[in-house]
């Protein structure tokens, strides 16, 4: 058992099993031993790779999308452009470069980044120095005003809780210790769980033996953004992997060096994620007064924004060895066998805004 595992085991012996949400929070964000506190997880030498690192086209299309949204918002003279979990700053750097085609939008934006990792903040500072970003620990401190918010692969890392359906009630799956008291292990709380109230209505009568996931932090974020968008105007775009409609299933996973890793083994060493319930997220935002659009498959979204035309322009001026990389990157982003279908785009807007580019259909329960 590693150092963080020993700390968690001591906590469990003293106070009882942890929720999976508490375990994820410690494993990812412990100030000394947590995953994001100690490393840059991205790229070939890291543990996973995200769309902006695969192709510059991803961020460029998002930048043009933001300028178009700003125009549909009535071209406010000042707009808060925010990104949640900006990674190395690659997406935003590409987006801002593309946004130079819309100089009025570029002058209006103020860049704000919500980032917990000190390692990644340093990378963002280097990539985005010319944009003079302001960093935040949460969306709660973003300045008031019209908002354009981007979040790519942010929701999947927010902590989840898991509920198991017994014969008569839902019980929470927790992280405790094995029978020898030496290793972390999953256990089930014998008492019915009050957290079952957070289950989507369609799942509450699931069959005994079902395992369902809830993400309270995501529901809270959706409600916060929904209220803000209704009151102050703007839009929030979330791109992530997940499902719609709501469904039961165990999607919690750990990744280390691009390979699956045992979830409870060596906490802090591997990234922890779970698939996003887009329906639950959309419903929470709608309940707070926002309008929800999508979700649509990432592949269709990027194609609608002009991926083929942008790829063609890059290929026209590329060296032969670069052409293969451009084409393979685009294929990975849109191919249903790669990221094209599992990854989805969902937008939240002020109720009066029209459909955003690439997401024509309003969310329907």
C-alpha positions in Angstrom: 0.0 0.0 0.0 1.4 3.4 -1.0 1.6 6.5 1.2 -1.9 7.9 0.3 -3.4 4.4 0.7 -2.0 4.2 4.2 -3.4 7.6 5.1 -6.9 6.5 3.8 -6.7 3.2 5.7 -6.0 5.1 8.9 -9.0 7.3 8.2 -11.2 4.3 7.6 -10.1 2.6 10.8 -10.8 5.8 12.8 -14.1 6.9 11.2 -15.4 4.1 9.0 -15.6 3.5 5.2 -15.4 6.4 2.8 -17.9 7.2 0.0 -16.5 6.7 -3.4 -16.7 10.4 -3.9 -14.5 11.0 -0.8 -12.0 8.4 -2.1 -11.9 10.0 -5.6 -11.4 13.5 -4.1 -8.5 12.4 -2.0 -6.9 10.3 -4.8 -7.1 13.1 -7.3 -6.7 16.2 -5.2 -4.9 15.5 -2.0 -2.5 18.5 -1.7 0.7 16.4 -1.4 -0.1 12.9 -2.7 -3.1 13.4 -5.1 -2.9 12.6 -8.7 -3.3 16.2 -10.0 -1.0 17.7 -7.4 2.0 15.7 -8.5 2.0 15.4 -12.3 1.1 16.5 -15.8 -1.1 13.6 -16.8 -1.5 14.4 -20.5 0.1 13.1 -23.6 2.1 10.1 -24.7 4.2 10.2 -21.6 1.3 10.8 -19.3 -1.8 8.6 -18.6 -4.3 9.8 -21.2 -4.7 12.2 -24.1 -7.5 14.6 -24.8 -9.0 15.9 -28.0 -7.0 19.2 -28.0 -3.8 17.3 -27.8 -4.8 15.1 -30.7 -5.5 17.8 -33.2 -5.2 21.6 -33.2 -8.5 21.6 -35.3 -10.5 20.8 -32.2 -9.6 24.0 -30.3 -9.7 26.1 -33.5 -13.3 25.0 -34.2 -14.2 25.7 -30.5 -12.7 29.2 -30.9 -14.8 30.0 -34.0 -17.9 28.5 -32.2 -17.3 30.9 -29.3 -17.1 33.9 -31.6 -20.4 32.8 -33.3 -22.1 32.4 -29.9 -20.9 35.9 -28.9 -22.5 37.3 -32.0 -25.8 35.5 -31.2 -25.6 36.9 -27.7 -25.8 40.4 -29.2 -22.1 41.1 -29.2 -21.8 42.3 -25.6 -18.8 44.7 -25.2 -17.4 42.5 -22.4 -17.8 38.7 -22.0 -16.3 36.3 -19.5 -14.7 33.4 -21.4 -14.1 30.6 -19.0 -12.7 27.1 -19.2 -13.1 24.4 -16.6 -10.1 22.0 -16.3 -8.0 23.6 -19.1 -5.3 20.9 -19.1 -2.1 22.4 -20.5 -4.0 25.3 -22.1 -3.8 23.8 -25.5 -7.5 24.0 -26.3 -7.7 27.7 -25.3 -4.5 28.6 -27.1 -5.9 27.1 -30.3 -9.3 28.7 -29.7 -7.8 32.2 -29.2 -5.6 31.9 -32.3 -8.7 31.0 -34.4 -10.7 33.8 -32.7 -8.3 36.4 -34.1 -10.5 36.2 -37.2 -13.2 37.9 -35.1 -11.2 40.9 -33.7 -14.3 42.5 -32.0 -14.9 39.3 -30.1 -11.2 38.9 -29.2 -11.2 42.4 -27.7 -14.4 41.8 -25.7 -13.3 38.6 -24.0 -11.8 38.3 -20.5 -10.1 34.9 -19.9 -10.8 33.0 -16.7 -9.5 29.5 -15.9 -10.9 27.1 -13.3 -8.0 24.7 -12.4 -7.1 22.8 -9.2 -3.7 21.4 -10.3 -0.7 23.6 -9.6 1.3 21.6 -12.1 -1.3 22.3 -14.9 -1.6 26.0 -13.9 2.0 26.4 -14.6 1.6 24.9 -18.1 -1.4 27.1 -18.7 0.5 30.2 -17.7 3.2 29.4 -20.2 0.7 28.6 -23.1 -1.6 31.6 -22.5 0.6 34.3 -21.1 -0.4 36.8 -23.8 -4.1 36.4 -22.9 -3.5 37.4 -19.3 -5.7 34.7 -17.7 -7.1 34.8 -14.2 -7.3 31.5 -12.3 -10.0 30.3 -10.0 -10.6 27.3 -7.7 -14.2 27.0 -8.6 -16.9 28.6 -10.8 -18.2 30.4 -7.7 -15.6 33.1 -8.1 -16.0 33.8 -11.8 -16.9 37.5 -12.3 -20.4 38.5 -13.1 -21.5 39.2 -16.7 -22.3 37.4 -19.9 -20.6 34.1 -19.9 -19.1 31.7 -22.5 -17.9 28.6 -20.7 -16.0 25.6 -22.2 -15.4 22.3 -20.4 -13.8 19.4 -22.3 -13.4 16.2 -20.3 -14.1 18.0 -17.0 -17.3 16.3 -15.8 -16.0 12.8 -16.0 -13.4 13.5 -13.3 -15.9 14.9 -10.8 -16.5 12.5 -7.9 -19.3 10.0 -8.1 -21.2 7.9 -5.6 -22.4 4.4 -6.3 -25.7 2.9 -5.1 -26.6 -0.8 -5.1 -30.2 -1.9 -5.2 -31.1 -4.4 -2.5 -34.3 -6.3 -2.2 -36.1 -3.4 -0.4 -33.9 -0.3 -0.7 -30.8 1.3 -2.2 -27.5 1.0 -0.3 -24.3 2.9 -0.9 -21.2 1.2 -2.1 -18.2 2.4 -0.1 -14.5 2.1 0.2 -13.4 0.2 3.3 -10.8 -2.4 4.2 -10.6 -6.1 3.3 -11.3 -8.8 5.9 -7.6 -8.7 7.0 -7.7 -5.0 7.4 -4.7 -4.6 5.2 -6.0 -3.4 1.7 -8.6 -1.1 0.4 -11.8 -2.9 -0.7 -15.3 -2.1 -1.8 -18.0 -2.7 0.8 -21.8 -2.1 0.9 -23.4 -0.1 3.6 -26.1 -2.2 5.4 -28.3 0.8 6.0 -30.6 2.3 3.3 -29.0 5.4 1.7 -30.6 8.8 1.7 -28.5 9.6 -1.4 -31.0 7.5 -3.4 -33.1 10.7 -3.5 -30.6 12.0 -6.1 -31.2 9.1 -8.5 -33.0 10.1 -11.7 -36.7 9.1 -11.5 -36.4 6.5 -14.3 -33.8 4.6 -12.2 -35.4 4.5 -8.8 -37.3 1.3 -9.4 -34.4 -0.6 -11.0 -34.2 -4.3 -10.3 -32.5 -5.7 -7.2 -28.8 -6.1 -7.9 -28.6 -3.0 -10.0 -25.7 -0.6 -9.5 -26.2 3.1 -10.4 -24.0 6.2 -10.2 -24.8 9.7 -9.1 -22.6 12.7 -9.3 -23.7 15.4 -6.8 -20.9 17.8 -7.7 -22.0 17.8 -11.4 -25.7 18.3 -10.4 -24.6 21.2 -8.2 -22.5 22.7 -11.0 -25.4 22.4 -13.5 -27.8 24.1 -11.1 -25.3 26.9 -10.5 -24.7 27.5 -14.2 -28.3 27.2 -15.0 -29.2 29.9 -12.6 -26.4 32.1 -13.7 -27.1 31.8 -17.4 -30.8 32.5 -16.8 -29.9 35.7 -14.8 -26.8 37.0 -16.6 -26.9 35.4 -20.1 -24.5 33.3 -22.0 -23.8 29.7 -22.8 -21.8 26.7 -21.4 -20.5 23.9 -23.7 -19.6 20.5 -22.2 -17.8 17.8 -24.2 -17.2 14.5 -22.5 -17.8 10.8 -22.7 -21.0 9.4 -21.3 -24.6 8.4 -22.0 -28.1 9.7 -22.5 -30.7 8.8 -21.2 -29.8 7.9 -17.6 -28.9 4.3 -17.0 -27.5 2.0 -14.4 -24.0 0.5 -14.6 -20.6 0.6 -13.1 -18.4 3.0 -15.2 -15.8 3.9 -12.6 -12.3 3.3 -14.0 -8.6 4.2 -13.4 -6.0 4.9 -16.1 -2.3 4.8 -15.8 0.1 5.0 -18.7 -2.9 4.7 -21.1 -3.9 1.4 -19.6 -6.6 0.3 -17.2 -5.5 0.3 -13.5 -7.1 -1.3 -10.5 -9.3 1.5 -9.0 -8.3 1.0 -5.4 -4.6 0.1 -6.0 -2.1 2.8 -5.2 -4.5 5.8 -4.9 -3.0 8.9 -6.4 -1.0 7.1 -9.0 -3.8 6.7 -11.6 -6.5 9.0 -13.0 -10.0 8.2 -11.9 -13.1 8.9 -14.0 -16.6 7.7 -14.7 -19.0 8.2 -17.6 -21.2 11.3 -17.6 -25.0 11.1 -17.2 -25.8 13.9 -19.7 -29.6 13.5 -19.0 -29.2 14.1 -15.2 -26.9 17.1 -15.9 -29.3 18.6 -18.4 -32.2 18.2 -16.1 -30.4 19.9 -13.2 -29.6 22.9 -15.4 -33.1 23.1 -16.8 -34.5 23.0 -13.3 -32.5 26.1 -12.5 -33.8 28.0 -15.6 -31.4 27.3 -18.4 -32.2 25.8 -21.7 -30.3 22.6 -22.7 -29.3 21.5 -26.2 -28.2 18.0 -27.3 -26.3 16.0 -26.4 -25.0 15.2 -29.9 -22.1 12.9 -30.9 -18.8 14.7 -30.9 -18.1 13.5 -34.5 -21.3 15.1 -35.8 -20.7 18.2 -33.8 -17.2 18.8 -35.2 -18.2 17.9 -38.8 -21.0 20.5 -38.5 -18.5 23.1 -37.3 -16.4 22.6 -40.4 -13.8 20.0 -39.5 -13.4 18.8 -43.1 -12.8 22.3 -44.5 -10.2 23.2 -41.8 -8.4 19.8 -42.3 -8.3 20.5 -46.0 -6.7 23.9 -45.5 -4.0 22.4 -43.2 -3.3 19.5 -45.6 -2.9 21.9 -48.6 0.1 23.6 -46.9 1.5 20.6 -45.0 4.6 18.4 -45.6 3.9 14.8 -46.6 4.7 13.5 -43.1 2.4 16.1 -41.5 -0.6 15.1 -43.7 -0.8 11.6 -42.2 -0.9 13.1 -38.7 -3.6 15.6 -39.6 -5.8 12.9 -41.2 -5.3 10.4 -38.4 -6.0 13.1 -35.8 -9.3 14.0 -37.5 -10.2 10.4 -37.8 -9.7 9.8 -34.1 -11.9 12.7 -33.2 -14.9 11.8 -35.4 -14.7 8.0 -36.1 -17.5 6.1 -34.2 -15.0 3.4 -33.3 -12.7 6.1 -31.7 -14.1 9.2 -30.0 -16.8 10.2 -32.4 -19.8 8.6 -30.7 -18.9 7.9 -27.1 -17.9 11.6 -26.7 -20.9 14.0 -26.8 -21.5 17.7 -26.8 -24.1 19.4 -24.6 -24.8 23.1 -24.4 -26.6 25.1 -21.7 -27.9 28.5 -22.6 -30.0 31.5 -21.6 -33.6 30.7 -22.4 -33.8 33.2 -25.2 -30.7 32.2 -27.1 -31.2 30.3 -30.4 -29.7 26.9 -31.1 -25.8 27.0 -31.0 -23.9 25.9 -34.1 -23.5 22.1 -34.3 -26.3 21.4 -31.8 -29.6 21.9 -33.5 -31.9 19.9 -31.3 -33.0 21.0 -27.8 -32.7 18.4 -25.1 -35.8 16.4 -24.7 -36.4 14.1 -21.7 
